[in-house]
Amino acid sequence: MPEVKLRTEGISKVFPGRERAGGGDVQALKGVDVETQAGEFVSIVGPSGCGKSTLFNILAGLVEPTAGRVFLDGQPARRLLATVGYMPQKDLLMPWRCVLDNTTLGLEIGGMSRRTARRRALEDFPRFGLAGFERAWPANLSGGMRQRAALLRTFLAGRDVMLLDEPFGALDALTRQEMQSWLLEIWQADRKTILFVTHDVEEAVFLSDRVYVMSGRPGRVVLEVDVDLPRPRSPAISTTLEFTEYKRRLLEPLLGLPGEADAARE
């Protein structure tokens, strides 16, 4: 049986009113249970404000849960910060560092010399579609190229588990589709464990082995669907009846339609 790499058990998060201007306590998450097996690509979809990013901040070790636990490699994760790779919604490239030096940032923070870090990063520039842009400044890159650089920086950190929080959300439709196919190629080559947040159900189906659907606030898991579509996948798969059926099943709880939305597992 495949190894469970990352698992949450009853994760809840309440933000006290004193942390918010003029408001009472807010429960962002309630009893969230998710898991990813080693080398699996798992997506989380849900409405805006359902706590997806809060969950990622907990998994990255940036925020403490109010209740519940996180397990990494089967053991309670007492220290999560810097044990997983985390790419937030914005690329956060530093404008004063060229593309090459942006991608090496994590390696340098980890203690690697700049020269060695540059040599290591340059090996992957062609694979990430960045060859020829080593000395470019972030301001001169397209949105897709900035995301490639940010993803390379995250991959170079050397973590087995990657948290990707809507990395393609700000891209136009064509660039987004290109980046999805490219990310699958990278993932299939490296087989890192990826937990991916998106608002786009079609994106979730195309990329994932499994998809969790979260409710509105307080966020909780209302549906879990295994995506049994053949790999490797091309954009043409989105026109098949099987793909459309997965979309329908995932959209039901999001649109409040009757059906299988109350099932805890499919």
C-alpha positions, 0 to 999 in steps of 0.5 A: 500500500502506498505510503501516506506522506502528509496527513491532517487530523481534525485541523481547526483554526479560530482567529480571535477577534483581537486579531481582526479590526472591529470583529469577533472570533472567526472560525476559518477551519473546522475538523479538516482531514486530508492526506497525500500519499508519496508522489501523489498530486492532490488538489483542494478546491473551494469557494473564496474565504473557505480557509484553503490558504489558512490550511496551507499556512498551517501545513507550512508551519507559518500558523499554529492550528487551534485544534488538530494535528499534522503528520509527516511520514507517519509521525506528528510534525512538531516542526513544519517550518522549512520541512515542506516547499511552499509557493504562495499565490504571488511569485514573490520574486525579489526585483533586485535579484536577477532570475538566476539569483531568485531561484537560488535563494532557498539554497543560499538560505540553507547554507549553500554558497552562491557559486554552488547554488548557481551551478545547481540551479543552472542545471534545471533552467532548460527543464523549467523553460528558463534557459536564456533568462538567467540574467533577466530581471523579474520586471522584464518577465511575463507572468508565466515566466515569473511562475516558472522561476518561482516554481524552480526556486521552490523545487530547488529547496529539495523538499519532498512535499510541495504546497502550491497555492493557486500558482496559475490563478493570475495567468490568462487562459492559454498561458494557464493551460500551457503551465498546467501541462508543463507542471505535470511533466515536471511532476511526473519526472520528479514525483514529488508529493504535491498539494495544490490549491485552486478555484478552478475545478477543471484545473483540479481534474486535469492535474490531480490523482485526487481532489478534495472539495471544501465548504464555505467558512468554516472550511471543512471537507465535504467531498473527496474524489479519486480521479481515475484518468490515464496519465500522461494527460494532454489538454484534449482529455478535457473534452472526454465524457469521463472528464466532464463527469468528474467536473460535474461531481466536484461542482455539485457541492460548490453550486449547492446542487443535490446529489453526491455532495454529502458523501464523505468519500467516492 
